[in-house]
Amino acid sequence: MNNTVYDVAIIGYGPAGATLANLLGQYGLSVLVLEREAGIYPLPRAIHFDGEVMRVFETAGLRSEVEAISRPGLKGMHFNNAAGETLLIRAGTSARGPHGCANNHYFHQPELEAVLRDGLRRYPRVQVRTRHEVTAIEDGADVATLQVTDLQAGQSQAVRARYVVGCDGARSMVRKVMGSTMKDLGLQQSWLVFDVQLKTEVPSLPDHTVQHCDPARPMTYCNVTGKRRRWEIMLMPGDDPEQLVQPDTLWRLVAKWVTPEQADIERAVIYTFRSLIAEDWRQGRLLLAGDAAHQTPPFLGQGMCAAIRDASNLAWKLDAVLRGRADPALLDSYESERSPHVHAFIELAVKLGDIIQTTDPQAARERDARFKAGQPEIFQFPAPRLGPGIWQGEQAPVAQVFPQPLLADGRRLDAALGLNFAVIGDESVLSGVSEDTEARWQAQGLVRLPARDPELQAWLEQHGVRAVMLRPDRYLMGVARSSSELDSISACLPAAAALVH
């Protein structure tokens, strides 16, 4: 047995595991990442993330590196009918959105994973072992013990960690050890995902994403990055999956847009789009994140986004518990907050899927008429509140993400706050809190920021409040109109544990 006891062992080295390792590395925790595969999967997979996720990458100190391998979604998503008429445009823009960046970004997953992995070189206390497979996990009172096989050397050893996070995908071994079952939210449909790289300019290909809402064959087209393009093509009754992925069939399906002379096939695979969510995300020292905890159809482009939000929610809570600033019960709020939040995104993706996947011609005509009449409110991007957890207040914007303005000194808000709880507001309100609140703030390393900047002042005035409290993941813990209300919110701060682990 290795005598080292790691703070956190992460199983799985995809975007969720690598992001979590970067966030925990910033806190100075000892982390062991275990991954069965030797290197990054080289072919395209996820292609979209939103502004909140870019903000998490910024928190991880990797914004500029991620911007270098991604592009903002400038022209949004167009919904076209069978005749090619544009029924609706969900607009995109490169302008600064609420998170201090564009609202949508496209990328090539292997390039993103390389950025995240390179980021871990900054942290000597984060160790990564590829070609290492976890074969068993035993949860204990003080530590969890993992049986790990070095697949290259053919040797096994026991590894101990205070917490284990399964970022190990849809077939999660950690989830099986926990005995957590997956709840089906109602969508299961096979689609062909077909990626190409252009060899030349193709004028017939739009520079934006298109949902081809054709009942004869629903399709999605995506302009990814550079010369990369993707089609997602719904399987229809009578399709032969083996034949569908053959080059001749692929080129026939997209013949109106591109030819073999214009592009090379990079990947063609059939996926079953599913809508699943784990019933239990934590058991003792074992936790789930990413696809191990939830799977969503891609119609909102939120699969990887949900995984990165998991990492952001979990990182600061693990740090607080491991350093004794919070009782381990704080980790129960991870599932209670995140599960309803991701549930809202999955449910909307399922509803969008039902609309996009319409194959009945009459139902498609009725849908198109609603689109033309400007009625598809369902296409508004959601901003769900967290489920029950570490926040106080009955109404939005509490339990939603606070915006990130540009401050007068040229910094973005998150750079001024660091990895801390924070209060922002009128100086008289911040200075008028009780001694007990002052002690709580000091114990948590809370940052005070007087709301002198115009954008901060404008936000407070818009919402009719004088102060806000933010968590390290930038979700609003609460809003206050007085020092006494700020005292009440501060009472929700995690209480120190009896013992420091």
C-alpha positions, -999 to +999 in steps of 0.1 A: +000+000+000+011+035-008+014+053+025+003+086+010-032+097+018-044+121-009-070+147-002-089+138-033-087+110-058-103+117-092-112+088-114-114+099-150-094+125-169-119+140-193-130+176-191-148+171-158-119+154-141-093+177-155-112+208-146-118+196-111-081+188-107-072+223-118-096+239-093-084+217-065-048+224-075-054+261-070-065+254-035-032+236-028-049+202-021-031+169-028-049+153-057-044+120-076-060+116-110-064+081-123-071+074-160-074+040-178-064+053-212-029+063-223-037+097-238-064+121-250-090+106-273-081+122-306-114+125-323-142+151-320-167+148-292-182+178-273-181+210-294-199+237-273-197+254-240-214+285-226-203+317-209-206+304-174-182+275-183-157+300-198-159+318-165-150+285-147-120+281-170-111+317-161-113+308-124-089+280-131-065+305-146-069+292-181-091+317-199-066+329-224-054+294-233-090+283-238-098+314-259-069+304-281-085+271-291-121+281-292-143+307-310-174+326-299-207+316-314-212+348-335-243+341-355-262+318-332-285+289-343-310+290-372-341+267-372-351+259-408-381+240-421-381+213-448-382+240-475-351+257-461-370+287-447-356+301-415-383+300-389-363+312-358-328+325-350-314+321-315-289+350-319-253+347-310-227+375-304-191+380-295-200+409-272-193+407-235-222+389-219-231+385-182-201+363-174-175+388-189-172+369-222-193+357-251-223+336-242-214+307-264-182+291-276-173+263-301-142+241-297-125+208-305-125+186-274-090+171-278-076+207-279-095+217-248-084+186-229-048+194-238-051+229-223-067+215-191-040+188-188-012+213-194-027+235-167-020+208-141+017+213-146+014+243-123+005+222-093+032+199-078+006+184-054-015+172-083-003+138-097-017+122-128-014+085-136-026+074-170-029+037-179-041+031-143-074+013-138-094+014-105-107-022-100-122-018-065-131+009-039-137+005-002-152+034+017-140+038+052-146+060+083-114+081+077-103+073+041-114+055+010-091+028-003-088+022-040-073-009-057-054+004-087-037-016-115-009-001-135-019-015-169+016-010-184+035-027-156+008-052-147+011-043-110-015-034-085-014-014-053-038+002-028-042+039-028-059+060-001-078+093-004-101+113+019-125+117-009-130+100-043-148+117-072-160+096-101-156+115-133-156+082-151-183+086-176-217+071-184-206+035-174-191+048-141-175+023-120-178+046-090-215+048-095-218+011-095-198+008-063-222+033-047-252+014-060-267+046-074-293+040-101-301+063-131-335+078-135-347+080-171-363+114-181-378+101-212-357+106-243-339+078-261-332+083-298-304+071-321-285+097-341-256+096-365-228+120-357-207+128-387-175+150-385-155+163-414-125+186-421-129+208-451-102+207-478-114+239-495-138+267-491-174+255-494-198+284-502-229+263-496-220+257-460-233+284-436-210+299-410-236+293-382-254+263-367-286+251-384-314+229-371-329+213-402-364+206-388-374+183-417-398+156-407-384+134-435-349+134-418-342+158-389-306+171-390-283+195-372-253+212-389-225+228-369-197+251-379-172+240-352-138+257-354-114+262-383-122+237-410-142+214-388-179+208-395-204+184-380-237+169-390-260+151-365-285+131-384-315+113-369-319+076-376-353+068-392-373+036-393-357+011-417-322+026-414-294+000-412-269+014-387-240-004-402-248+009-436-254+044-424-218+049-413-203+038-446-187+066-467-211+063-496-241+067-474-226+096-455-218+116-486-253+109-500-269+123-468-250+156-470-247+158-508-267+191-510-240+208-489-206+191-494-188+165-515-159+141-509-138+164-531-143+192-506-139+174-472-124+144-455-143+123-431-129+124-396-155+104-377-189+088-381-205+071-352-241+064-340-250+076-306-281+069-286-291+103-271-303+097-236-317+118-207-306+102-174-298+115-139-283+096-110-305+091-079-275+095-055-245+116-061-228+111-028-222+081-005-198+087+024-165+097+008-175+088-028-190+114-051-201+115-088-196+143-114-202+147-151-216+119-172-213+096-142-241+117-126-262+128-156-265+124-193-284+149-215-293+149-252-272+175-271-300+198-283-290+226-258-252+219-261-252+215-223-236+180-217-201+191-209-213+224-195-232+205-168-200+185-160-179+217-156-206+232-133-203+201-112-166+206-108-171+243-099-197+235-073-178+207-057-142+221-056-148+249-030-169+225-009-142+199-008-116+225+001-137+239+029-143+204+043-107+192+040-094+223+057-119+221+085-137+253+076-169+232+071-185+201+084-185+171+059-223+175+057-216+205+034-209+179+007-246+169+008-255+203-007-236+193-038-263+170-050-292+189-035-281+220-055-268+205-087-293+178-093-324+201-097-303+225-117-291+200-143-326+184-142-340+217-156-315+217-185-322+180-193-359+185-193-356+215-217-333+195-239-359+167-240-386+192-250-364+207-277-357+172-289-394+164-292-398+195-314-367+191-335-373+153-340-409+158-352-415+133-381-452+137-385-458+160-415-489+176-400-473+181-366-443+197-384-466+221-403-482+232-370-448+236-354-436+257-383-467+279-380-460+285-343-424+294-352-435+319-378-459+334-353-431+340-329-444+317-302-415+293-294-408+306-259-393+272-251-361+283-270-352+309-243-320+297-227-327+287-191-312+302-160-324+278-133-318+284-096-298+259-075-317+234-055-318+236-017-284+243-003-260+271+008-280+302+000-309+322+015-339+338-003-371+328-021-367+345-054-342+350-082-315+362-086-306+344-053-291+310-061-283+321-096-249+332-110-239+368-103-226+386-134-190+395-139-186+432-148-153+449-158-142+470-128-129+505-131-093+494-125-095+472-156-099+438-138-128+415-142-147+410-110-135+374-104-099+385-104-107+409-076-124+382-055-101+352-059-113+318-047-132+333-018-166+341-004-173+378-010-197+406+000-203+435-024-223+465-015-227+499+002-198+505+026-222+515+053-240+482+051-208+462+050-194+480+080-226+477+101-227+439+105-225+422+139-194+410+156-205+374+151-208+381+113-173+397+113-160+365+130-177+343+104-163+364+076-128+362+089-130+324+095-140+319+058-115+344+044-143+364+029-135+394+007-152+427+010-157+448-021-174+482-018-198+487-048-181+518-062-179+506-098-208+518-120-218+483-132-220+470-096-240+500-085-263+496-114-270+460-106-278+467-070-301+495-080-318+474-106-326+447-079-334+472-052-308+459-027-277+474-010-254+443-007-249+408-020-230+378-007-213+355-033-200+320-029-166+310-044-184+296-074-200+331-079-236+319-072-255+344-051-259+333-015-283+362-008-292+398-012-295+424+016-311+458+021-295+463+055-267+452+077-291+430+097-302+412+066-265+407+057-261+392+092-289+367+084-273+356+051-239+353+068-255+327+092-257+304+062-219+304+058-204+269+064-196+263+101-162+251+110-159+213+116-150+201+151-118+184+138-094+195+110-089+166+086 
